[in-house]
Amino acid sequence: MRILVINGPNLNMLAKREKDFYGGKSLEDINRVLEAEAKKLKVRISFFQSNMEGEIVNAIQNATEDKIDGIIINAGAYTHTSIAIRDALIIFGKPFVEVHLSNIFSREEFRHRSYLSDIALGLITGFKEDSYLLALKALVDHLKKTQS
């Protein structure tokens, strides 16, 4: 089983920005924890981060060719603006989990609207770096149930 974790704009700046919202871990720290958990779950995991919308769309489109079974995505600010990322996820056609480090519903009103949530397998928001671990476990569990 292969999982792709996609991170959008400014997530490369974790541990340097708004620690009350995003926690104190860097993206590299989060990826290391996810990689260790993926090994326990016996799945292969890969990571992609970009500040550019088109590159994120390309990564999602390439996921089909790369035989990715599911995606975990934190689209950052593109969550609230990108129809292109939404369309790419629809074309991908496999399960994905939307993740946010902060609770987007306890923040500014413009963050309450997601272009991804209604087409996602699920949404995990507000648990800082643990949001990713919860997403990985949920996605792998779902895939194991549906693939067997």
C-alpha positions in Angstrom: 0.0 0.0 0.0 1.3 3.4 -0.9 0.4 6.7 0.7 1.4 10.2 -0.5 1.5 13.1 2.0 1.1 16.5 0.3 1.8 19.8 2.1 1.0 23.2 0.6 2.2 26.7 1.1 4.1 27.8 4.1 4.2 24.4 5.7 7.9 24.3 5.0 8.0 27.1 7.7 6.6 25.0 10.5 8.4 25.5 13.8 9.2 29.1 12.7 5.7 30.4 12.6 2.6 30.8 14.9 3.5 27.9 17.3 0.2 28.4 19.1 -1.7 27.4 16.0 0.8 25.0 14.3 2.9 23.5 17.2 6.6 23.5 17.5 7.5 20.6 15.1 9.1 21.2 11.7 7.7 19.5 8.6 10.8 17.3 8.6 10.0 16.3 12.2 6.4 15.4 11.2 7.6 13.4 8.2 10.0 11.4 10.3 7.2 10.4 12.7 4.9 9.5 9.8 7.6 7.4 8.2 8.1 5.5 11.5 4.4 4.9 11.8 4.1 3.9 8.2 6.7 1.2 8.8 4.7 -0.1 11.7 1.6 -0.2 9.6 3.5 -1.9 6.8 2.8 0.8 4.2 5.1 2.9 1.9 4.9 6.6 2.4 6.2 9.5 0.3 6.2 13.2 0.9 5.7 16.3 -1.3 5.6 20.0 -0.3 5.2 23.0 -2.5 4.3 26.6 -2.2 3.0 26.6 -5.8 -0.5 25.5 -6.6 0.3 24.0 -10.0 3.1 21.8 -8.6 0.5 20.4 -6.1 -1.9 19.7 -8.9 0.9 17.9 -10.8 1.8 15.8 -7.7 -1.8 14.7 -7.4 -2.0 13.9 -11.1 1.2 11.9 -10.9 -0.1 10.0 -8.0 -2.2 7.8 -10.3 0.8 6.9 -12.4 2.9 6.3 -9.3 0.2 3.8 -8.1 -0.6 5.8 -4.9 -3.5 4.2 -3.0 -4.4 7.3 -0.9 -3.4 10.8 -0.2 -3.1 12.8 3.0 -3.2 16.5 2.1 -2.7 19.7 4.0 -3.3 22.2 1.2 -2.6 25.1 3.6 -4.2 28.4 2.3 -5.1 26.6 -1.0 -7.7 24.7 1.0 -9.9 27.9 1.0 -9.2 29.0 -2.6 -8.2 26.2 -5.0 -10.7 24.7 -7.4 -7.7 23.3 -9.3 -6.5 21.2 -6.4 -10.1 20.1 -5.8 -10.5 19.0 -9.4 -7.2 17.1 -9.4 -8.3 15.2 -6.3 -11.6 14.3 -8.0 -9.6 13.1 -11.1 -7.3 11.1 -8.7 -10.5 9.2 -7.7 -9.1 7.5 -4.7 -9.5 8.2 -1.0 -7.8 11.2 0.6 -7.9 12.7 4.0 -7.7 16.5 4.5 -5.5 17.6 7.4 -4.9 20.8 9.3 -2.6 21.4 12.2 -4.8 24.1 13.7 -8.6 24.0 14.2 -9.7 25.9 11.1 -13.2 26.4 12.6 -11.8 28.3 15.6 -9.9 30.8 13.4 -10.8 33.5 11.0 -14.1 33.0 9.2 -12.5 32.8 5.7 -10.7 29.6 7.0 -14.0 27.9 7.7 -14.7 27.2 4.0 -12.8 24.3 2.5 -12.9 23.4 -1.2 -11.8 19.8 -0.3 -13.8 18.6 2.7 -17.0 17.6 0.9 -15.0 15.2 -1.4 -12.6 13.9 1.2 -12.8 10.6 3.0 -12.5 12.7 6.2 -11.2 15.8 7.8 -8.8 16.0 10.8 -8.2 19.4 12.2 -6.8 21.0 15.3 -4.5 18.3 16.7 -1.2 20.0 15.6 1.3 17.3 14.4 -0.9 14.5 15.7 -3.4 15.4 13.0 -1.1 13.7 10.4 -0.8 10.5 12.5 -4.6 10.3 13.0 -5.0 10.8 9.2 -2.5 8.1 8.4 -4.1 5.6 10.7 -7.6 6.4 9.5 -6.6 6.2 5.8 -4.7 3.0 6.1 -7.5 1.4 8.1 -10.0 2.5 5.4 -7.9 1.2 2.6 -7.3 -2.2 4.3 -11.0 -2.6 4.8 -11.9 -1.7 1.2 -9.1 -3.6 -0.5 -9.6 -6.9 1.3 
